[in-house]
Amino acid sequence: MVEESGDLEWASLTEIILGCAIKVQRALGPGLLESAYEACLNYELEKAGLRVERQAPIGITYEDLRVPVAYRLDLLVEDQIVLELKTVDHLTDFHEAQLLTYLRCSSKRIGFLLNFWRWPMRDGGIKRILNSRVPPLSSVPPQPSA
């Protein structure tokens, strides 16, 4: 998945998100349930002025059947970036496929797998996934609320 110029302009938003995740991991350490990290990361992201939705529902359509809540995104930031939180020994292809499915079903372009078990998170606990079926994000990234 090749990075495109429109995505590069979202670097500051990504930096805020990853900075908040690392702050939470440093404070809590590894070993808690995903739900604990989710609540704390949500708090940090909102404190940073970002709009965040926890357990955002996404649906699927099969023929004429609409399933309104087929999946739930751990965190959806600024209605654009999906965060899937894990507490596992290491991230696998399965985790990547899961996030890519969430991105495709929600028509979002960028997602991050954040593994709070991996210490420190920067050493293999962060994986960025791009959904190539969605065009690059707007060249003007959302600004955190003041």
C-alpha positions as CSV (number, residue, x, y, z in Angstrom):
1,M,0.0,0.0,0.0
2,V,1.7,3.1,-1.3
3,E,1.5,6.3,0.7
4,E,0.1,9.2,-1.4
5,S,0.7,12.9,-1.0
6,G,-2.8,13.6,0.4
7,D,-2.1,11.3,3.2
8,L,1.2,12.9,4.1
9,E,-0.6,16.1,5.1
10,W,-2.3,14.2,7.9
11,A,1.1,13.6,9.6
12,S,0.4,16.0,12.4
13,L,-2.9,14.3,13.2
14,T,-1.2,11.0,13.2
15,E,1.5,12.3,15.4
16,I,-1.1,13.4,18.0
17,I,-2.8,10.1,17.9
18,L,0.4,8.0,18.3
19,G,1.7,10.4,20.9
20,C,-1.5,9.9,23.0
21,A,-1.3,6.1,22.6
22,I,2.3,6.0,23.7
23,K,1.5,8.3,26.7
24,V,-1.3,5.9,27.8
25,Q,1.0,2.9,27.4
26,R,3.8,4.5,29.4
27,A,1.4,5.4,32.2
28,L,-0.5,2.1,32.4
29,G,2.2,-0.4,31.2
30,P,1.3,-3.6,29.4
31,G,-1.1,-6.2,30.7
32,L,-4.5,-4.6,31.0
33,L,-7.6,-5.4,28.9
34,E,-8.2,-3.6,25.6
35,S,-11.2,-1.8,27.1
36,A,-9.0,-0.1,29.7
37,Y,-6.6,1.3,27.1
38,E,-9.6,2.3,24.9
39,A,-11.1,4.4,27.6
40,C,-7.8,6.1,28.5
41,L,-6.8,6.7,24.9
42,N,-10.3,8.1,24.2
43,Y,-9.8,10.5,27.1
44,E,-6.3,11.6,25.9
45,L,-7.4,12.1,22.3
46,E,-10.4,14.2,23.5
47,K,-8.1,16.1,25.8
48,A,-5.9,16.9,22.7
49,G,-9.0,18.4,21.1
50,L,-9.9,15.6,18.7
51,R,-13.3,14.3,18.0
52,V,-13.5,10.6,18.9
53,E,-16.2,8.0,18.7
54,R,-15.9,4.9,20.8
55,Q,-17.3,1.6,19.6
56,A,-18.5,3.2,16.4
57,P,-20.9,0.9,14.6
58,I,-20.4,-0.1,11.0
59,G,-22.9,-2.1,9.0
60,I,-22.8,-4.3,6.0
61,T,-25.2,-5.0,3.1
62,Y,-25.8,-8.4,1.7
63,E,-28.1,-8.4,-1.3
64,D,-31.3,-6.8,0.1
65,L,-30.3,-7.4,3.7
66,R,-28.9,-4.5,5.7
67,V,-27.0,-5.4,8.9
68,P,-26.7,-2.0,10.7
69,V,-24.2,-3.2,13.3
70,A,-22.0,-5.9,11.8
71,Y,-18.8,-4.6,13.5
72,R,-17.7,-1.9,16.0
73,L,-14.6,0.2,15.6
74,D,-12.7,0.6,18.8
75,L,-12.0,4.3,18.1
76,L,-12.9,6.5,15.2
77,V,-10.9,9.8,15.2
78,E,-12.1,12.9,13.4
79,D,-14.5,10.6,11.4
80,Q,-11.5,9.5,9.3
81,I,-8.9,7.4,11.2
82,V,-9.8,4.0,12.6
83,L,-7.9,2.8,15.7
84,E,-8.0,-0.9,16.4
85,L,-6.5,-1.7,19.9
86,K,-4.9,-5.0,20.8
87,T,-3.3,-6.6,23.8
88,V,-1.4,-9.5,22.2
89,D,2.1,-10.9,22.1
90,H,2.5,-9.7,18.5
91,L,0.4,-8.4,15.6
92,T,-0.4,-10.9,13.0
93,D,-1.8,-11.0,9.4
94,F,-5.2,-11.8,10.9
95,H,-5.1,-8.4,12.8
96,E,-4.2,-6.6,9.7
97,A,-7.0,-8.3,7.7
98,Q,-9.4,-7.4,10.5
99,L,-8.5,-3.7,10.3
100,L,-8.6,-3.7,6.5
101,T,-12.1,-5.2,6.6
102,Y,-13.2,-2.5,9.0
103,L,-11.7,0.2,6.8
104,R,-13.5,-1.2,3.7
105,C,-16.8,-1.7,5.5
106,S,-16.7,1.9,6.9
107,S,-15.2,3.4,3.7
108,K,-12.3,4.9,5.7
109,R,-8.9,5.2,4.3
110,I,-6.4,5.1,7.2
111,G,-6.3,2.8,10.2
112,F,-3.8,1.9,12.9
113,L,-3.3,-1.3,14.9
114,L,-2.1,-0.3,18.3
115,N,-0.7,-3.2,20.4
116,F,-0.6,-2.1,24.0
117,W,1.0,-5.4,25.1
118,R,4.2,-4.7,23.0
119,W,6.6,-2.7,25.2
120,P,7.6,-0.2,24.1
121,M,4.8,0.3,21.6
122,R,7.2,1.9,19.1
123,D,9.0,-1.4,18.7
124,G,6.6,-3.3,16.6
125,G,3.3,-2.4,18.3
126,I,2.1,0.1,15.7
127,K,0.9,-0.8,12.3
128,R,-0.5,1.6,9.7
129,I,-3.0,0.2,7.2
130,L,-4.3,2.0,4.1
131,N,-7.5,1.1,2.3
132,S,-6.6,1.6,-1.4
133,R,-10.3,1.5,-2.4
134,V,-10.8,5.0,-0.9
135,P,-9.2,8.0,-2.5
136,P,-6.6,10.0,-0.5
137,L,-7.9,12.2,2.3
138,S,-8.5,15.8,1.7
139,S,-5.4,17.9,1.5
140,V,-6.6,19.9,4.4
141,P,-6.5,17.8,7.6
142,P,-9.0,18.5,10.3
143,Q,-7.9,20.9,13.0
144,P,-8.2,19.9,16.6
145,S,-10.7,21.9,18.5
146,A,-9.4,24.7,20.7
